[in-house]
Amino acid sequence: QDKQRAYAILIKALGVENKLEEAIQISLSALSQLNVHCPSPLLDKTAFMTAWSEMKGKLENMSDSEFLNSKEMINSDNLAAMKFLHLLLLYTFLSKQSLFPTIVIQSMQLTL
């Protein structure tokens, strides 16, 4: 956890210094240490649409009560990964938009 906090502080500091590419690379490295791997090369449009459709289907098949009664995420590695993915959403949107859809998909898959 201390290592994760240190990574998060470093990543945020790099973001403040507008070193977004470096912040993105360190975030991806931290995610891989948590066994969350973003596809490389990036998802092509077909693969993205397939993954998006699968998640959309899962959500559409859930009733409101199933959705509202979903288990809270308690796995500490997944919680830490979500924090890094959250940072990546911002940094990829601002700097590397080709990676942004992949981060969105990764976040949704981890959540579901």
N, C-alpha and C positions, 0 to 999 in steps of 0.2 A: 504494500500500500504506500509506503514512503517513496518507493521508486516511481509509482504511478503519480503521486502528488508532485514529485520533482519534474517528471515529464510534463504534466499539465501546466505547471508554472513556467517552464521553459517555453512551451508551445504558445502560451498566452503572451509571454514577453516578446517572442519572435513576431507574433501577430501585431502587437503594439508598435514594434519597430518596422512594420510593413515588410517583414521577411516571410511572406506567405508561403513561398515555395518550400523553404526550409521547415516552416511550421507544419506544412502538409506532410513532408517526408518523415519527420519525427513522429507525427501522429500515426501514420501508417505503420511505422516501425513498432510503436507502442501497441497498436492493435494486434499486430502479428504476434507479439509476446503474450497477448491475451487469447491467442488462437482464433482471432477474427481476421480473416484474410480477404482483402478486396481483390477482385479479379484483376489480373494483369496478363495480357493487355486489357484495356477497358472493355466493358460490355458493348457489343455492337447493338444497333437499334433493334434488331430482331430479338436478341437475347434479353435486352432490357424490357421489351414489350411482353415477352413471355413471362418473365419474372413478375412484372407489374400485374399482368392478368391473373397469375396464380394468387398473388396477394389480394387482389381485388375480389377474386372468387372466395377466398377464405373469409374475408370481411363480410361479403354479401351473404354468405351462408350462416353467419353467426346471428342469432337473435339479439335484440337489444339487451335482454337480461344476461345472455351469455357474455356479451361484450362488457357489460358493466360489472359482471362478477368474475372477470378474468383474474387469474392469479397475479399478484404483485411480483415483480421481478426481485428475487432475493439473492441470486447468484452474484457474488461480489465481483467476479471477473466480467460478467455481462454488464453489471452496473458501471464498472470502470470503462468498459468498451463504449457504452452509450455516451459517457462524458466526452471521450475522444471523438466519437462520431459527431456529437453535437458541435464541437469545435470545428471539425472538418466541414460540416455543412456550411458554416459561415465562410471559412477560408477558401473552400473550393468554389463557392458562389462568387466570391470576389476575385479570385485569381485563376482558377483552373476549372472552368465550367464544364469541360469535357468529363471531369471526374464526378461532378455533382450528382448526376442520376445514379451512379454506382453507390455513392454514399447514402442516398435516400433509400435505395433498395436494401442495402446492408442493414441500415437502421430498422427498417420495417421487418426484415426477416428475423433480426435478433429479438425484436419486440414480440412477434407472433410465435 
